């Protein structure tokens, strides 16, 4: 909201400085300079207002967060009970911390 208000204040200042008193407008001169100045002023004002509107959306910021490290795993040969005869045999098993 602050940006919109400041953009409107700047736009008002630019437009106010572009408007000349009535006595200056009564002279019959080439108005090419005024037309260029008016176009530049309109572009600046439009850019300011458009930029303020485009930047007024919500902000999503990822804060610092804790990421748990992956478990450390390896393979070991261990004695495993044999289910058929009640004995043991050696089998390669994945072990993780």
Phi and psi restraints in degrees (value plus and minus 20) as a CYANA .aco file:
   2 UNK   PHI     -82.9   -42.9
   2 UNK   PSI     -59.4   -19.4
   3 UNK   PHI     -86.5   -46.5
   3 UNK   PSI     -58.7   -18.7
   4 UNK   PHI     -84.2   -44.2
   4 UNK   PSI     -64.4   -24.4
   5 UNK   PHI     -85.3   -45.3
   5 UNK   PSI     -64.1   -24.1
   6 UNK   PHI     -85.8   -45.8
   6 UNK   PSI     -54.8   -14.8
   7 UNK   PHI     -85.3   -45.3
   7 UNK   PSI     -59.7   -19.7
   8 UNK   PHI     -86.5   -46.5
   8 UNK   PSI     -57.2   -17.2
   9 UNK   PHI     -85.1   -45.1
   9 UNK   PSI     -64.2   -24.2
  10 UNK   PHI     -84.1   -44.1
  10 UNK   PSI     -61.9   -21.9
  11 UNK   PHI     -82.6   -42.6
  11 UNK   PSI     -61.1   -21.1
  12 UNK   PHI     -83.5   -43.5
  12 UNK   PSI     -60.3   -20.3
  13 UNK   PHI     -85.4   -45.4
  13 UNK   PSI     -61.6   -21.6
  14 UNK   PHI     -86.6   -46.6
  14 UNK   PSI     -64.1   -24.1
  15 UNK   PHI     -87.3   -47.3
  15 UNK   PSI     -59.0   -19.0
  16 UNK   PHI     -83.9   -43.9
  16 UNK   PSI     -56.9   -16.9
  17 UNK   PHI     -96.0   -56.0
  17 UNK   PSI     -42.4    -2.4
  18 UNK   PHI     -98.8   -58.8
  18 UNK   PSI     -45.6    -5.6
  19 UNK   PHI     -99.6   -59.6
  19 UNK   PSI     110.4   150.4
  20 UNK   PHI    -128.5   -88.5
  20 UNK   PSI     139.4   179.4
  21 UNK   PHI     -82.8   -42.8
  21 UNK   PSI     140.5   180.5
  22 UNK   PHI     -83.6   -43.6
  22 UNK   PSI     -52.6   -12.6
  23 UNK   PHI     -84.8   -44.8
  23 UNK   PSI     -55.5   -15.5
  24 UNK   PHI     -93.6   -53.6
  24 UNK   PSI     -47.1    -7.1
  25 UNK   PHI     -98.2   -58.2
  25 UNK   PSI     -37.6     2.4
  26 UNK   PHI     -95.1   -55.1
  26 UNK   PSI     -38.2     1.8
  27 UNK   PHI     -91.6   -51.6
  27 UNK   PSI     128.3   168.3
  28 UNK   PHI    -121.4   -81.4
  28 UNK   PSI      72.5   112.5
  29 UNK   PHI    -149.6  -109.6
  29 UNK   PSI     153.2   193.2
  30 UNK   PHI     -89.8   -49.8
  30 UNK   PSI     108.0   148.0
  31 UNK   PHI    -117.0   -77.0
  31 UNK   PSI       0.4    40.4
  32 UNK   PHI     -84.3   -44.3
  32 UNK   PSI     -61.4   -21.4
  33 UNK   PHI     -82.8   -42.8
  33 UNK   PSI     -61.5   -21.5
  34 UNK   PHI     -85.8   -45.8
  34 UNK   PSI     -59.0   -19.0
  35 UNK   PHI     -85.2   -45.2
  35 UNK   PSI     -61.8   -21.8
  36 UNK   PHI     -85.8   -45.8
  36 UNK   PSI     -64.6   -24.6
  37 UNK   PHI     -82.9   -42.9
  37 UNK   PSI     -59.6   -19.6
  38 UNK   PHI     -84.6   -44.6
  38 UNK   PSI     -60.8   -20.8
  39 UNK   PHI     -85.2   -45.2
  39 UNK   PSI     -61.4   -21.4
  40 UNK   PHI     -84.9   -44.9
  40 UNK   PSI     -63.8   -23.8
  41 UNK   PHI     -83.2   -43.2
  41 UNK   PSI     -62.0   -22.0
  42 UNK   PHI     -84.3   -44.3
  42 UNK   PSI     -58.7   -18.7
  43 UNK   PHI     -85.5   -45.5
  43 UNK   PSI     -61.3   -21.3
  44 UNK   PHI     -86.2   -46.2
  44 UNK   PSI     -65.9   -25.9
  45 UNK   PHI     -83.0   -43.0
  45 UNK   PSI     -65.0   -25.0
  46 UNK   PHI     -82.8   -42.8
  46 UNK   PSI     -59.6   -19.6
  47 UNK   PHI     -84.9   -44.9
  47 UNK   PSI     -60.9   -20.9
  48 UNK   PHI     -84.1   -44.1
  48 UNK   PSI     -67.1   -27.1
  49 UNK   PHI     -87.6   -47.6
  49 UNK   PSI     -63.5   -23.5
  50 UNK   PHI     -83.5   -43.5
  50 UNK   PSI     -59.9   -19.9
  51 UNK   PHI     -85.4   -45.4
  51 UNK   PSI     -59.4   -19.4
  52 UNK   PHI     -86.1   -46.1
  52 UNK   PSI     -59.1   -19.1
  53 UNK   PHI     -89.0   -49.0
  53 UNK   PSI     -60.7   -20.7
  54 UNK   PHI     -87.5   -47.5
  54 UNK   PSI     -51.3   -11.3
  55 UNK   PHI    -112.6   -72.6
  55 UNK   PSI     -13.0    27.0
  56 UNK   PHI    -110.8   -70.8
  56 UNK   PSI     -15.4    24.6
  57 UNK   PHI     -94.7   -54.7
  57 UNK   PSI     154.0   194.0
  58 UNK   PHI     -90.0   -50.0
  58 UNK   PSI     134.2   174.2
  59 UNK   PHI    -131.4   -91.4
  59 UNK   PSI     113.8   153.8
  60 UNK   PHI    -137.6   -97.6
  60 UNK   PSI      95.4   135.4
  61 UNK   PHI    -140.4  -100.4
  61 UNK   PSI     106.7   146.7
  62 UNK   PHI    -101.9   -61.9
  62 UNK   PSI      99.3   139.3
  63 UNK   PHI    -103.4   -63.4
  63 UNK   PSI     154.1   194.1
  64 UNK   PHI     -87.0   -47.0
  64 UNK   PSI     119.1   159.1
  65 UNK   PHI    -161.2  -121.2
  65 UNK   PSI     135.2   175.2
  66 UNK   PHI    -107.8   -67.8
  66 UNK   PSI     107.6   147.6
  67 UNK   PHI    -132.2   -92.2
  67 UNK   PSI      98.0   138.0
  68 UNK   PHI     -90.5   -50.5
  68 UNK   PSI     111.8   151.8
  69 UNK   PHI     -87.8   -47.8
  69 UNK   PSI     133.1   173.1
  70 UNK   PHI     -87.1   -47.1
  70 UNK   PSI     127.3   167.3
  71 UNK   PHI     -85.4   -45.4
  71 UNK   PSI     127.2   167.2
  72 UNK   PHI    -107.9   -67.9
  72 UNK   PSI     102.4   142.4
  73 UNK   PHI    -144.4  -104.4
  73 UNK   PSI     131.0   171.0
  74 UNK   PHI    -173.9  -133.9
  74 UNK   PSI     150.2   190.2
  75 UNK   PHI    -128.3   -88.3
  75 UNK   PSI     116.4   156.4
  76 UNK   PHI    -152.4  -112.4
  76 UNK   PSI     133.0   173.0
  77 UNK   PHI    -108.4   -68.4
  77 UNK   PSI     104.0   144.0
  78 UNK   PHI    -152.8  -112.8
  78 UNK   PSI     135.7   175.7
  79 UNK   PHI     -98.5   -58.5
  79 UNK   PSI     106.9   146.9
  80 UNK   PHI    -142.5  -102.5
  80 UNK   PSI     117.5   157.5
  81 UNK   PHI     -90.0   -50.0
  81 UNK   PSI     112.6   152.6
  82 UNK   PHI    -102.5   -62.5
  82 UNK   PSI     104.4   144.4
  83 UNK   PHI     -97.0   -57.0
  83 UNK   PSI     -34.7     5.3
  84 UNK   PHI    -108.0   -68.0
  84 UNK   PSI     -61.1   -21.1
  85 UNK   PHI    -141.4  -101.4
  85 UNK   PSI     -16.3    23.7
  86 UNK   PHI      61.7   101.7
  86 UNK   PSI     -19.4    20.6
  87 UNK   PHI    -108.9   -68.9
  87 UNK   PSI    -188.8  -148.8
  88 UNK   PHI    -143.1  -103.1
  88 UNK   PSI     132.5   172.5
  89 UNK   PHI    -162.9  -122.9
  89 UNK   PSI     141.9   181.9
  90 UNK   PHI    -111.3   -71.3
  90 UNK   PSI     113.2   153.2
  91 UNK   PHI    -159.0  -119.0
  91 UNK   PSI     124.1   164.1
  92 UNK   PHI    -101.4   -61.4
  92 UNK   PSI     104.7   144.7
  93 UNK   PHI    -147.9  -107.9
  93 UNK   PSI     121.0   161.0
  94 UNK   PHI    -100.8   -60.8
  94 UNK   PSI     107.9   147.9
  95 UNK   PHI    -138.3   -98.3
  95 UNK   PSI     112.1   152.1
  96 UNK   PHI    -145.4  -105.4
  96 UNK   PSI     126.6   166.6
